[in-house]
Amino acid sequence: MLPAQDGLEAIHVYKAFEHDIDLVLLDIFMPRMSGKEAYEKLKEINPDIKVLFCSGHGSNHEIYEAPRNGDLHYVSKPFKIDELVRKVRQVLNHEDASI
């Protein structure tokens, strides 16, 4: 696991460890750079990046603001570990998004 404090740091961490990262977990609401903005920047670096969005704001409507490419995944916080594991497997196995 490679943590980042905010969206901007997430971009820097990804650039430094791109070949070691299989999946990025992005909160929709982050300081300095939102999850949507970080997602857009990450897609510029690697169009095939696998991303799982999360939010604790009770609604996932914000994710629909992200660029649509048919592979957006979302998990609502708080989540149980088995739910997170299931979502991570969906993303890594290229299963249909269910947001």
Backbone as XML, in Angstrom:
<?xml version="1.0"?>
<chain id="A" units="angstrom">
  <residue number="1" name="MET">
    <atom name="N" x="0.849" y="-1.178" z="0.000"/>
    <atom name="CA" x="0.000" y="0.000" z="0.000"/>
    <atom name="C" x="0.890" y="1.235" z="0.000"/>
  </residue>
  <residue number="2" name="LEU">
    <atom name="N" x="0.543" y="2.176" z="-0.855"/>
    <atom name="CA" x="1.276" y="3.438" z="-0.953"/>
    <atom name="C" x="0.297" y="4.577" z="-0.696"/>
  </residue>
  <residue number="3" name="PRO">
    <atom name="N" x="0.230" y="5.094" z="0.520"/>
    <atom name="CA" x="-0.752" y="6.137" z="0.840"/>
    <atom name="C" x="-0.356" y="7.500" z="0.293"/>
  </residue>
  <residue number="4" name="ALA">
    <atom name="N" x="-1.376" y="8.328" z="0.112"/>
    <atom name="CA" x="-1.188" y="9.729" z="-0.286"/>
    <atom name="C" x="-2.153" y="10.581" z="0.531"/>
  </residue>
  <residue number="5" name="GLN">
    <atom name="N" x="-1.728" y="11.763" z="0.914"/>
    <atom name="CA" x="-2.536" y="12.661" z="1.734"/>
    <atom name="C" x="-3.653" y="13.352" z="0.956"/>
  </residue>
  <residue number="6" name="ASP">
    <atom name="N" x="-3.461" y="13.496" z="-0.343"/>
    <atom name="CA" x="-4.428" y="14.219" z="-1.171"/>
    <atom name="C" x="-4.249" y="13.821" z="-2.625"/>
  </residue>
  <residue number="7" name="GLY">
    <atom name="N" x="-5.081" y="14.368" z="-3.485"/>
    <atom name="CA" x="-5.041" y="14.018" z="-4.896"/>
    <atom name="C" x="-3.731" y="14.359" z="-5.584"/>
  </residue>
  <residue number="8" name="LEU">
    <atom name="N" x="-3.171" y="15.498" z="-5.247"/>
    <atom name="CA" x="-1.914" y="15.906" z="-5.864"/>
    <atom name="C" x="-0.785" y="14.954" z="-5.481"/>
  </residue>
  <residue number="9" name="GLU">
    <atom name="N" x="-0.730" y="14.585" z="-4.210"/>
    <atom name="CA" x="0.291" y="13.631" z="-3.772"/>
    <atom name="C" x="0.062" y="12.263" z="-4.416"/>
  </residue>
  <residue number="10" name="ALA">
    <atom name="N" x="-1.189" y="11.899" z="-4.628"/>
    <atom name="CA" x="-1.495" y="10.621" z="-5.281"/>
    <atom name="C" x="-0.885" y="10.562" z="-6.679"/>
  </residue>
  <residue number="11" name="ILE">
    <atom name="N" x="-0.932" y="11.670" z="-7.392"/>
    <atom name="CA" x="-0.329" y="11.738" z="-8.731"/>
    <atom name="C" x="1.176" y="11.522" z="-8.633"/>
  </residue>
  <residue number="12" name="HIS">
    <atom name="N" x="1.824" y="12.182" z="-7.679"/>
    <atom name="CA" x="3.276" y="12.046" z="-7.511"/>
    <atom name="C" x="3.657" y="10.615" z="-7.122"/>
  </residue>
  <residue number="13" name="VAL">
    <atom name="N" x="2.898" y="10.016" z="-6.219"/>
    <atom name="CA" x="3.165" y="8.635" z="-5.805"/>
    <atom name="C" x="2.995" y="7.704" z="-7.000"/>
  </residue>
  <residue number="14" name="TYR">
    <atom name="N" x="1.935" y="7.908" z="-7.772"/>
    <atom name="CA" x="1.708" y="7.039" z="-8.934"/>
    <atom name="C" x="2.851" y="7.159" z="-9.936"/>
  </residue>
  <residue number="15" name="LYS">
    <atom name="N" x="3.287" y="8.376" z="-10.207"/>
    <atom name="CA" x="4.390" y="8.562" z="-11.150"/>
    <atom name="C" x="5.654" y="7.843" z="-10.679"/>
  </residue>
  <residue number="16" name="ALA">
    <atom name="N" x="5.910" y="7.869" z="-9.375"/>
    <atom name="CA" x="7.115" y="7.262" z="-8.824"/>
    <atom name="C" x="7.058" y="5.734" z="-8.814"/>
  </residue>
  <residue number="17" name="PHE">
    <atom name="N" x="5.847" y="5.175" z="-8.683"/>
    <atom name="CA" x="5.706" y="3.727" z="-8.518"/>
    <atom name="C" x="4.745" y="3.096" z="-9.538"/>
  </residue>
  <residue number="18" name="GLU">
    <atom name="N" x="4.575" y="3.732" z="-10.665"/>
    <atom name="CA" x="3.578" y="3.306" z="-11.653"/>
    <atom name="C" x="3.632" y="1.808" z="-11.953"/>
  </residue>
  <residue number="19" name="HIS">
    <atom name="N" x="4.804" y="1.263" z="-12.103"/>
    <atom name="CA" x="4.935" y="-0.145" z="-12.499"/>
    <atom name="C" x="4.688" y="-1.114" z="-11.345"/>
  </residue>
  <residue number="20" name="ASP">
    <atom name="N" x="4.562" y="-0.585" z="-10.145"/>
    <atom name="CA" x="4.300" y="-1.419" z="-8.961"/>
    <atom name="C" x="2.845" y="-1.341" z="-8.503"/>
  </residue>
  <residue number="21" name="ILE">
    <atom name="N" x="2.041" y="-0.516" z="-9.141"/>
    <atom name="CA" x="0.667" y="-0.265" z="-8.702"/>
    <atom name="C" x="-0.312" y="-0.963" z="-9.630"/>
  </residue>
  <residue number="22" name="ASP">
    <atom name="N" x="-1.167" y="-1.809" z="-9.052"/>
    <atom name="CA" x="-2.183" y="-2.514" z="-9.823"/>
    <atom name="C" x="-3.525" y="-1.808" z="-9.780"/>
  </residue>
  <residue number="23" name="LEU">
    <atom name="N" x="-3.780" y="-1.046" z="-8.715"/>
    <atom name="CA" x="-5.070" y="-0.413" z="-8.523"/>
    <atom name="C" x="-4.899" y="0.832" z="-7.659"/>
  </residue>
  <residue number="24" name="VAL">
    <atom name="N" x="-5.675" y="1.864" z="-7.960"/>
    <atom name="CA" x="-5.667" y="3.090" z="-7.164"/>
    <atom name="C" x="-7.042" y="3.256" z="-6.534"/>
  </residue>
  <residue number="25" name="LEU">
    <atom name="N" x="-7.065" y="3.487" z="-5.229"/>
    <atom name="CA" x="-8.290" y="3.775" z="-4.497"/>
    <atom name="C" x="-8.335" y="5.277" z="-4.267"/>
  </residue>
  <residue number="26" name="LEU">
    <atom name="N" x="-9.326" y="5.945" z="-4.868"/>
    <atom name="CA" x="-9.448" y="7.404" z="-4.779"/>
    <atom name="C" x="-10.735" y="7.788" z="-4.071"/>
  </residue>
  <residue number="27" name="ASP">
    <atom name="N" x="-10.618" y="8.669" z="-3.091"/>
    <atom name="CA" x="-11.809" y="9.266" z="-2.501"/>
    <atom name="C" x="-12.283" y="10.345" z="-3.470"/>
  </residue>
  <residue number="28" name="ILE">
    <atom name="N" x="-13.559" y="10.488" z="-3.603"/>
    <atom name="CA" x="-14.094" y="11.517" z="-4.499"/>
    <atom name="C" x="-13.748" y="12.911" z="-3.988"/>
  </residue>
  <residue number="29" name="PHE">
    <atom name="N" x="-13.800" y="13.080" z="-2.663"/>
    <atom name="CA" x="-13.499" y="14.379" z="-2.057"/>
    <atom name="C" x="-12.152" y="14.306" z="-1.357"/>
  </residue>
  <residue number="30" name="MET">
    <atom name="N" x="-11.167" y="15.022" z="-1.913"/>
    <atom name="CA" x="-9.828" y="15.066" z="-1.330"/>
    <atom name="C" x="-9.336" y="16.509" z="-1.376"/>
  </residue>
  <residue number="31" name="PRO">
    <atom name="N" x="-8.423" y="16.859" z="-0.475"/>
    <atom name="CA" x="-7.852" y="18.212" z="-0.510"/>
    <atom name="C" x="-6.949" y="18.411" z="-1.731"/>
  </residue>
  <residue number="32" name="ARG">
    <atom name="N" x="-6.771" y="19.631" z="-2.108"/>
    <atom name="CA" x="-5.866" y="20.098" z="-3.169"/>
    <atom name="C" x="-6.204" y="19.601" z="-4.559"/>
  </residue>
  <residue number="33" name="MET">
    <atom name="N" x="-6.740" y="18.418" z="-4.709"/>
    <atom name="CA" x="-7.137" y="17.896" z="-6.011"/>
    <atom name="C" x="-8.193" y="16.834" z="-5.763"/>
  </residue>
  <residue number="34" name="SER">
    <atom name="N" x="-9.356" y="17.006" z="-6.345"/>
    <atom name="CA" x="-10.455" y="16.062" z="-6.122"/>
    <atom name="C" x="-10.142" y="14.702" z="-6.747"/>
  </residue>
  <residue number="35" name="GLY">
    <atom name="N" x="-10.919" y="13.707" z="-6.374"/>
    <atom name="CA" x="-10.771" y="12.392" z="-6.973"/>
    <atom name="C" x="-10.991" y="12.423" z="-8.472"/>
  </residue>
  <residue number="36" name="LYS">
    <atom name="N" x="-11.960" y="13.222" z="-8.902"/>
    <atom name="CA" x="-12.226" y="13.357" z="-10.341"/>
    <atom name="C" x="-11.003" y="13.930" z="-11.065"/>
  </residue>
  <residue number="37" name="GLU">
    <atom name="N" x="-10.423" y="14.983" z="-10.507"/>
    <atom name="CA" x="-9.246" y="15.590" z="-11.136"/>
    <atom name="C" x="-8.057" y="14.631" z="-11.124"/>
  </residue>
  <residue number="38" name="ALA">
    <atom name="N" x="-7.850" y="13.947" z="-10.003"/>
    <atom name="CA" x="-6.749" y="12.988" z="-9.909"/>
    <atom name="C" x="-6.946" y="11.866" z="-10.926"/>
  </residue>
  <residue number="39" name="TYR">
    <atom name="N" x="-8.180" y="11.384" z="-11.053"/>
    <atom name="CA" x="-8.504" y="10.340" z="-12.021"/>
    <atom name="C" x="-8.141" y="10.788" z="-13.440"/>
  </residue>
  <residue number="40" name="GLU">
    <atom name="N" x="-8.515" y="12.008" z="-13.798"/>
    <atom name="CA" x="-8.217" y="12.520" z="-15.132"/>
    <atom name="C" x="-6.719" y="12.572" z="-15.385"/>
  </residue>
  <residue number="41" name="LYS">
    <atom name="N" x="-5.951" y="13.019" z="-14.391"/>
    <atom name="CA" x="-4.485" y="13.091" z="-14.524"/>
    <atom name="C" x="-3.880" y="11.693" z="-14.613"/>
  </residue>
  <residue number="42" name="LEU">
    <atom name="N" x="-4.385" y="10.774" z="-13.791"/>
    <atom name="CA" x="-3.881" y="9.405" z="-13.831"/>
    <atom name="C" x="-4.153" y="8.747" z="-15.179"/>
  </residue>
  <residue number="43" name="LYS">
    <atom name="N" x="-5.319" y="9.014" z="-15.763"/>
    <atom name="CA" x="-5.654" y="8.465" z="-17.082"/>
    <atom name="C" x="-4.728" y="9.026" z="-18.165"/>
  </residue>
  <residue number="44" name="GLU">
    <atom name="N" x="-4.241" y="10.252" z="-17.990"/>
    <atom name="CA" x="-3.273" y="10.811" z="-18.933"/>
    <atom name="C" x="-1.943" y="10.062" z="-18.840"/>
  </residue>
  <residue number="45" name="ILE">
    <atom name="N" x="-1.562" y="9.690" z="-17.632"/>
    <atom name="CA" x="-0.315" y="8.958" z="-17.410"/>
    <atom name="C" x="-0.445" y="7.523" z="-17.915"/>
  </residue>
  <residue number="46" name="ASN">
    <atom name="N" x="-1.577" y="6.891" z="-17.584"/>
    <atom name="CA" x="-1.805" y="5.497" z="-17.945"/>
    <atom name="C" x="-3.279" y="5.307" z="-18.289"/>
  </residue>
  <residue number="47" name="PRO">
    <atom name="N" x="-3.610" y="5.285" z="-19.564"/>
    <atom name="CA" x="-5.016" y="5.132" z="-19.964"/>
    <atom name="C" x="-5.665" y="3.838" z="-19.476"/>
  </residue>
  <residue number="48" name="ASP">
    <atom name="N" x="-4.857" y="2.846" z="-19.121"/>
    <atom name="CA" x="-5.385" y="1.560" z="-18.671"/>
    <atom name="C" x="-5.413" y="1.411" z="-17.153"/>
  </residue>
  <residue number="49" name="ILE">
    <atom name="N" x="-5.203" y="2.494" z="-16.439"/>
    <atom name="CA" x="-5.156" y="2.442" z="-14.978"/>
    <atom name="C" x="-6.470" y="1.900" z="-14.409"/>
  </residue>
  <residue number="50" name="LYS">
    <atom name="N" x="-6.359" y="1.155" z="-13.346"/>
    <atom name="CA" x="-7.532" y="0.612" z="-12.658"/>
    <atom name="C" x="-7.764" y="1.446" z="-11.399"/>
  </residue>
  <residue number="51" name="VAL">
    <atom name="N" x="-8.977" y="2.006" z="-11.300"/>
    <atom name="CA" x="-9.311" y="2.910" z="-10.203"/>
    <atom name="C" x="-10.607" y="2.459" z="-9.539"/>
  </residue>
  <residue number="52" name="LEU">
    <atom name="N" x="-10.608" y="2.532" z="-8.214"/>
    <atom name="CA" x="-11.808" y="2.297" z="-7.420"/>
    <atom name="C" x="-12.080" y="3.574" z="-6.647"/>
  </residue>
  <residue number="53" name="PHE">
    <atom name="N" x="-13.231" y="4.192" z="-6.906"/>
    <atom name="CA" x="-13.630" y="5.399" z="-6.187"/>
    <atom name="C" x="-14.338" y="5.024" z="-4.893"/>
  </residue>
  <residue number="54" name="CYS">
    <atom name="N" x="-14.224" y="5.904" z="-3.906"/>
    <atom name="CA" x="-14.982" y="5.735" z="-2.669"/>
    <atom name="C" x="-15.397" y="7.110" z="-2.157"/>
  </residue>
  <residue number="55" name="SER">
    <atom name="N" x="-16.404" y="7.103" z="-1.294"/>
    <atom name="CA" x="-16.853" y="8.336" z="-0.656"/>
    <atom name="C" x="-17.676" y="7.978" z="0.563"/>
  </residue>
  <residue number="56" name="GLY">
    <atom name="N" x="-17.604" y="8.825" z="1.550"/>
    <atom name="CA" x="-18.394" y="8.629" z="2.755"/>
    <atom name="C" x="-19.530" y="9.616" z="2.853"/>
  </residue>
  <residue number="57" name="HIS">
    <atom name="N" x="-19.875" y="10.237" z="1.747"/>
    <atom name="CA" x="-20.908" y="11.275" z="1.757"/>
    <atom name="C" x="-22.294" y="10.744" z="1.447"/>
  </residue>
  <residue number="58" name="GLY">
    <atom name="N" x="-22.466" y="9.434" z="1.518"/>
    <atom name="CA" x="-23.794" y="8.842" z="1.433"/>
    <atom name="C" x="-24.400" y="8.742" z="0.053"/>
  </residue>
  <residue number="59" name="SER">
    <atom name="N" x="-23.785" y="9.338" z="-0.931"/>
    <atom name="CA" x="-24.330" y="9.283" z="-2.282"/>
    <atom name="C" x="-23.186" y="9.157" z="-3.261"/>
  </residue>
  <residue number="60" name="ASN">
    <atom name="N" x="-23.394" y="8.382" z="-4.286"/>
    <atom name="CA" x="-22.332" y="8.235" z="-5.278"/>
    <atom name="C" x="-22.591" y="9.073" z="-6.524"/>
  </residue>
  <residue number="61" name="HIS">
    <atom name="N" x="-23.520" y="10.034" z="-6.446"/>
    <atom name="CA" x="-23.830" y="10.814" z="-7.648"/>
    <atom name="C" x="-22.638" y="11.610" z="-8.147"/>
  </residue>
  <residue number="62" name="GLU">
    <atom name="N" x="-21.685" y="11.941" z="-7.267"/>
    <atom name="CA" x="-20.519" y="12.714" z="-7.686"/>
    <atom name="C" x="-19.666" y="11.946" z="-8.683"/>
  </residue>
  <residue number="63" name="ILE">
    <atom name="N" x="-19.673" y="10.637" z="-8.592"/>
    <atom name="CA" x="-18.843" y="9.847" z="-9.497"/>
    <atom name="C" x="-19.304" y="9.997" z="-10.943"/>
  </residue>
  <residue number="64" name="TYR">
    <atom name="N" x="-20.562" y="10.308" z="-11.135"/>
    <atom name="CA" x="-21.059" y="10.478" z="-12.493"/>
    <atom name="C" x="-20.476" y="11.710" z="-13.161"/>
  </residue>
  <residue number="65" name="GLU">
    <atom name="N" x="-19.831" y="12.571" z="-12.400"/>
    <atom name="CA" x="-19.146" y="13.724" z="-12.959"/>
    <atom name="C" x="-17.797" y="13.330" z="-13.553"/>
  </residue>
  <residue number="66" name="ALA">
    <atom name="N" x="-17.289" y="12.161" z="-13.161"/>
    <atom name="CA" x="-16.005" y="11.706" z="-13.683"/>
    <atom name="C" x="-16.158" y="11.306" z="-15.141"/>
  </residue>
  <residue number="67" name="PRO">
    <atom name="N" x="-15.090" y="11.375" z="-15.901"/>
    <atom name="CA" x="-15.171" y="10.970" z="-17.309"/>
    <atom name="C" x="-15.659" y="9.536" z="-17.411"/>
  </residue>
  <residue number="68" name="ARG">
    <atom name="N" x="-16.594" y="9.309" z="-18.276"/>
    <atom name="CA" x="-17.174" y="7.969" z="-18.421"/>
    <atom name="C" x="-16.386" y="7.181" z="-19.458"/>
  </residue>
  <residue number="69" name="ASN">
    <atom name="N" x="-15.904" y="6.035" z="-19.061"/>
    <atom name="CA" x="-15.261" y="5.151" z="-20.024"/>
    <atom name="C" x="-15.719" y="3.714" z="-19.820"/>
  </residue>
  <residue number="70" name="GLY">
    <atom name="N" x="-16.779" y="3.500" z="-19.065"/>
    <atom name="CA" x="-17.351" y="2.188" z="-18.895"/>
    <atom name="C" x="-16.707" y="1.329" z="-17.838"/>
  </residue>
  <residue number="71" name="ASP">
    <atom name="N" x="-15.674" y="1.848" z="-17.162"/>
    <atom name="CA" x="-15.000" y="1.010" z="-16.183"/>
    <atom name="C" x="-14.874" y="1.675" z="-14.819"/>
  </residue>
  <residue number="72" name="LEU">
    <atom name="N" x="-15.792" y="2.545" z="-14.483"/>
    <atom name="CA" x="-15.737" y="3.202" z="-13.182"/>
    <atom name="C" x="-16.368" y="2.318" z="-12.113"/>
  </residue>
  <residue number="73" name="HIS">
    <atom name="N" x="-15.654" y="2.175" z="-11.010"/>
    <atom name="CA" x="-16.129" y="1.379" z="-9.891"/>
    <atom name="C" x="-16.202" y="2.272" z="-8.659"/>
  </residue>
  <residue number="74" name="TYR">
    <atom name="N" x="-17.119" y="1.933" z="-7.758"/>
    <atom name="CA" x="-17.374" y="2.768" z="-6.587"/>
    <atom name="C" x="-17.723" y="1.892" z="-5.397"/>
  </residue>
  <residue number="75" name="VAL">
    <atom name="N" x="-17.227" y="2.286" z="-4.222"/>
    <atom name="CA" x="-17.609" y="1.639" z="-2.969"/>
    <atom name="C" x="-17.894" y="2.757" z="-1.962"/>
  </residue>
  <residue number="76" name="SER">
    <atom name="N" x="-18.978" y="2.600" z="-1.227"/>
    <atom name="CA" x="-19.402" y="3.623" z="-0.272"/>
    <atom name="C" x="-18.774" y="3.377" z="1.094"/>
  </residue>
  <residue number="77" name="LYS">
    <atom name="N" x="-18.252" y="4.439" z="1.712"/>
    <atom name="CA" x="-17.713" y="4.352" z="3.077"/>
    <atom name="C" x="-18.839" y="4.634" z="4.066"/>
  </residue>
  <residue number="78" name="PRO">
    <atom name="N" x="-18.821" y="4.036" z="5.214"/>
    <atom name="CA" x="-17.868" y="3.002" z="5.615"/>
    <atom name="C" x="-18.204" y="1.691" z="4.918"/>
  </residue>
  <residue number="79" name="PHE">
    <atom name="N" x="-17.188" y="0.928" z="4.605"/>
    <atom name="CA" x="-17.400" y="-0.360" z="3.956"/>
    <atom name="C" x="-16.813" y="-1.465" z="4.817"/>
  </residue>
  <residue number="80" name="LYS">
    <atom name="N" x="-17.359" y="-2.645" z="4.641"/>
    <atom name="CA" x="-16.821" y="-3.824" z="5.310"/>
    <atom name="C" x="-15.684" y="-4.358" z="4.456"/>
  </residue>
  <residue number="81" name="ILE">
    <atom name="N" x="-14.735" y="-5.005" z="5.097"/>
    <atom name="CA" x="-13.560" y="-5.486" z="4.380"/>
    <atom name="C" x="-13.929" y="-6.437" z="3.242"/>
  </residue>
  <residue number="82" name="ASP">
    <atom name="N" x="-14.937" y="-7.287" z="3.449"/>
    <atom name="CA" x="-15.317" y="-8.214" z="2.378"/>
    <atom name="C" x="-15.906" y="-7.474" z="1.183"/>
  </residue>
  <residue number="83" name="GLU">
    <atom name="N" x="-16.595" y="-6.375" z="1.435"/>
    <atom name="CA" x="-17.128" y="-5.564" z="0.338"/>
    <atom name="C" x="-15.985" y="-4.916" z="-0.441"/>
  </residue>
  <residue number="84" name="LEU">
    <atom name="N" x="-14.997" y="-4.384" z="0.265"/>
    <atom name="CA" x="-13.846" y="-3.777" z="-0.396"/>
    <atom name="C" x="-13.087" y="-4.819" z="-1.213"/>
  </residue>
  <residue number="85" name="VAL">
    <atom name="N" x="-12.871" y="-5.996" z="-0.645"/>
    <atom name="CA" x="-12.166" y="-7.062" z="-1.358"/>
    <atom name="C" x="-12.921" y="-7.442" z="-2.631"/>
  </residue>
  <residue number="86" name="ARG">
    <atom name="N" x="-14.253" y="-7.548" z="-2.532"/>
    <atom name="CA" x="-15.070" y="-7.890" z="-3.707"/>
    <atom name="C" x="-14.917" y="-6.833" z="-4.793"/>
  </residue>
  <residue number="87" name="LYS">
    <atom name="N" x="-14.955" y="-5.556" z="-4.401"/>
    <atom name="CA" x="-14.827" y="-4.470" z="-5.382"/>
    <atom name="C" x="-13.436" y="-4.451" z="-6.002"/>
  </residue>
  <residue number="88" name="VAL">
    <atom name="N" x="-12.412" y="-4.668" z="-5.189"/>
    <atom name="CA" x="-11.046" y="-4.701" z="-5.716"/>
    <atom name="C" x="-10.914" y="-5.825" z="-6.742"/>
  </residue>
  <residue number="89" name="ARG">
    <atom name="N" x="-11.473" y="-6.989" z="-6.437"/>
    <atom name="CA" x="-11.432" y="-8.096" z="-7.389"/>
    <atom name="C" x="-12.160" y="-7.744" z="-8.682"/>
  </residue>
  <residue number="90" name="GLN">
    <atom name="N" x="-13.309" y="-7.073" z="-8.569"/>
    <atom name="CA" x="-14.046" y="-6.661" z="-9.772"/>
    <atom name="C" x="-13.172" y="-5.790" z="-10.660"/>
  </residue>
  <residue number="91" name="VAL">
    <atom name="N" x="-12.519" y="-4.822" z="-10.049"/>
    <atom name="CA" x="-11.694" y="-3.898" z="-10.826"/>
    <atom name="C" x="-10.518" y="-4.639" z="-11.458"/>
  </residue>
  <residue number="92" name="LEU">
    <atom name="N" x="-9.813" y="-5.430" z="-10.672"/>
    <atom name="CA" x="-8.642" y="-6.130" z="-11.183"/>
    <atom name="C" x="-8.995" y="-7.169" z="-12.236"/>
  </residue>
  <residue number="93" name="ASN">
    <atom name="N" x="-10.181" y="-7.737" z="-12.148"/>
    <atom name="CA" x="-10.615" y="-8.757" z="-13.110"/>
    <atom name="C" x="-11.396" y="-8.176" z="-14.280"/>
  </residue>
  <residue number="94" name="HIS">
    <atom name="N" x="-11.448" y="-6.858" z="-14.376"/>
    <atom name="CA" x="-12.138" y="-6.173" z="-15.478"/>
    <atom name="C" x="-13.615" y="-6.522" z="-15.560"/>
  </residue>
  <residue number="95" name="GLU">
    <atom name="N" x="-14.245" y="-6.735" z="-14.417"/>
    <atom name="CA" x="-15.670" y="-7.023" z="-14.417"/>
    <atom name="C" x="-16.449" y="-5.732" z="-14.590"/>
  </residue>
  <residue number="96" name="ASP">
    <atom name="N" x="-17.689" y="-5.849" z="-15.019"/>
    <atom name="CA" x="-18.532" y="-4.679" z="-15.243"/>
    <atom name="C" x="-18.620" y="-3.828" z="-13.983"/>
  </residue>
  <residue number="97" name="ALA">
    <atom name="N" x="-18.560" y="-2.527" z="-14.182"/>
    <atom name="CA" x="-18.695" y="-1.591" z="-13.078"/>
    <atom name="C" x="-20.111" y="-1.619" z="-12.545"/>
  </residue>
  <residue number="98" name="SER">
    <atom name="N" x="-20.226" y="-1.417" z="-11.260"/>
    <atom name="CA" x="-21.550" y="-1.351" z="-10.638"/>
    <atom name="C" x="-21.575" y="-0.201" z="-9.654"/>
  </residue>
  <residue number="99" name="ILE">
    <atom name="N" x="-21.832" y="0.983" z="-10.181"/>
    <atom name="CA" x="-21.867" y="2.165" z="-9.331"/>
    <atom name="C" x="-23.292" y="2.628" z="-9.176"/>
  </residue>
</chain>
